[in-house]
Each structure stands twice: as structure tokens, then as C-alpha cells.
Amino acid sequence: MIPIAKPLIGEEEKTAVMHVLDSGMLASGPRTEEFEKKFAEYVGTKHAVATTSGTTALHLGLLALGLAHGDEVILPAFSFIATANVVLFCDAVPVFCDVDYKTFNIDPQKIEKLITKKTKAIMPVHLYGQAADMDPIQELAEKHDIHVIGDACQAHGASYDGKMVGSFGDIECFSFYPTKNMTTGEGGMITTDNDEVAELMISLRNHGREKTKWGYEHGRLGYNYRMTDIGAAIGLEQLKKLPKNVQMRQNNADYYDRHLFKVETPYVIPKARHAYHQYTIKSNNRDVITQNLKKNEIGFGIYYPQPLHTYKHLKKYAHKDLKISEKLGDEVVSLPVHPGLTNEELKKIIDVVNKAYQFPDK
Ligand SMILES: Cc1ncc(COP(=O)(O)O)c(C=O)c1O
């Protein structure tokens, strides 16, 4: 079986974890601080705040921007469920925007008409590892004086206009789930240049704790969203390997681009360097491809089979102008693109996808 994703854990991660276990400091401590420092350096921001997941990173980010009851957040209708759920966690309103058919990302042309007096933030998602088109999004945010919080959960190692994803908007949030471009087991990270926002998030992730004499004073409602040093130790090693692993993903994607036909391969906007968390093709005859992949024991993923506004708890936020998101749900299929693939495996996948149309039963 060729898996759709494969976390690459080496001796370095194992040794780093053993050091933490031997140290006796398993909770959030020096390794977490070091990981935050290195991650901020990597994306080029002043601060990075580690959390327990991408979901909790997004939740903290929205809280730190002051999101509260009735505020509206504009986000793409085509994404992972967490992107919308975190808005609901804050008792706020998700306002769905359609995506661009070619890039899968929020369509900047469709954002402005969704802005109201209640709009507090735009939340672009850098889906599959390609940055959303940030220039027009930032312009709109400045014009209307609203925040930008990037969902970078799939985009470690991606860049836009020469700047790393993580350094855009007010805040960006990453996930370190095991299938991502880098992992900590489970975990998340928020990046920002804003000192006040960073301090607030550090407090919110630790039950609203304040910097006081005794350390057990709590100035606000908060959560336990603290990363462990075990996770951070893995993350530090994974971060060192990230540039090489992203390059390998790009090499695999280039190879697919050159050899796949009959399916629509990913489109990369000129300003973006795609990090290929997923290599997602489109086909109006997806079942033929997926059946052939199954028969040949090749893993694949349908990210995502339905757009967010079609889920039961989100249906009330649906509207008519979300047709591209609906269409994509029927057409996308992601192929393995991870750095663990061998040349033979890549060739086999290409052969199986290309032959799906010619010989559907092979
Ligand atoms: C686009 C997107 N947003 C948010 C998340 C949530 O991250 P996590 O699973 O770490 O909570 C993910 C992770 O799968 C994601 O892909």
C-alpha cells in the first residue's frame, strides 16, 4: 500500500524525545520556548506561540483579536471544518466566501461584497500548501479596517511574493498534525508581530494567567492549550528538516505535472511557492480514478467531499454564491506527494491515474 501521508520520524526526533523524558520536564518548558523562537525566526515574525493543535491556535488567535458575540468573519467555504468551527467557538458568525476554481483558495474578488459593519476579520486559508492571493486581501482589510488571520495549517514552508507564509496579516496559525509538512504529534503555532496580541495569547492558553509574583493569578477566562516539551522536541527536529522535505514535495509535484494527463493538475499563482501539503487534481470523472487507485493499493484523499456551508450545524450560513466550492467537492482527489515516496511509487501512481480513462478496470 502506498500511503497518502507518512510522518518522517528519524533518530533525531527519537533522541530529542528521550532527552526530554530524562529531563523530568515533560510539560511546557525550555524546549517549547526554543521551538517558538526557532519557528518565529523561520517565518520571519517577532513572536510564535505554541499550542495543542491548529484548531486551538485559530481559536486563541480569534480571541486575541477580540472576536466576540455577533462579530462576522469572512472565510472560504472550501476548507477543513476547523476553519469554521473556531468562529463558532467565539460565538461569532462565519460568513462564507466562494473560492477560485483554479487555486482552491478564497476568491479575493468576492470578499468585498460580504463585508458589513460587523465584519471583524478575513480568514484566508492557504489550502493544500499554496498561499491565498494575499495582496488584494490585505488591501481590502486595510481599506475596511478589519483584521486578517491566516489559516496556515497546511502551508508550512510555503511563501508568497518572497515572504514566508506565517508572516502575513495580524496573525497566522499552523497545525502540526502528523500528516502535515512537519509534526509534533498533535500541536499548533500562532505567529504574529504584535507584542500585545502575543502576550494575550500566552495568557489565554494558560487559563488566563498573568505575569505576577506567584504565577497563579488569573486575570481572564482562559484555556489549557499548552504544548508539551515532548511535542516541541519533535517539532524542533522536524523544523530543521522542513526546507528539504518541502523541496522533495515540490520535486514530486513537478514530476506529476509533467507526466499526468487528462486530469487538471494544480495551478500555482505566479507569486506563490507551493509547499504541496497535498497534490490535488480535478476530474469530472473522479470515481474512475479513485476505483483504479484503490485496486492498485494507492492511498488517496478527498479533501473535502463537501463544502462547509452544507454541514448541518453550518447550513444556516449558506447562500447562493458558493457554487465553485460545491463543484470542487465533487471533483478533487489528492494523490500521495510526501517525501517518503520512491521513484517507482511515483511512476506507478502516474501510470494508474493516466490509465484510469483508457482501461478503467486495470
Ligand atoms: C485548513 C485547516 N485548518 C485547521 C486545521 C486544524 O488543525 P488541527 O487538526 O491541528 O487542529 C487543519 C488540520 O487538519 C487544516 O487543514
The ligand as a MOL file (V3000), in Angstrom:
LIG
                    3D

  0  0  0     0  0            999 V3000
M  V30 BEGIN CTAB
M  V30 COUNTS 16 16 0 0 0
M  V30 BEGIN ATOM
M  V30 1 C -7.0870 24.0930 6.8490 0
M  V30 2 C -7.0230 23.5580 8.2430 0
M  V30 3 N -7.4380 24.3200 9.2630 0
M  V30 4 C -7.3720 23.8980 10.5450 0
M  V30 5 C -6.8790 22.6480 10.8620 0
M  V30 6 C -6.8940 22.1980 12.2910 0
M  V30 7 O -5.6680 21.7340 12.7380 0
M  V30 8 P -5.6050 20.5750 13.8690 0
M  V30 9 O -6.0540 19.3100 13.2490 0
M  V30 10 O -4.1680 20.5550 14.2730 0
M  V30 11 O -6.4950 21.0190 14.9820 0
M  V30 12 C -6.4080 21.8220 9.8470 0
M  V30 13 C -5.8420 20.4930 10.1460 0
M  V30 14 O -6.1660 19.4820 9.7090 0
M  V30 15 C -6.4980 22.2770 8.4900 0
M  V30 16 O -6.0950 21.5030 7.4950 0
M  V30 END ATOM
M  V30 BEGIN BOND
M  V30 1 1 1 2
M  V30 2 1 2 3
M  V30 3 2 2 15
M  V30 4 2 3 4
M  V30 5 1 4 5
M  V30 6 1 5 6
M  V30 7 2 5 12
M  V30 8 1 6 7
M  V30 9 1 7 8
M  V30 10 2 8 9
M  V30 11 1 8 10
M  V30 12 1 8 11
M  V30 13 1 12 13
M  V30 14 1 12 15
M  V30 15 2 13 14
M  V30 16 1 15 16
M  V30 END BOND
M  V30 END CTAB
M  END
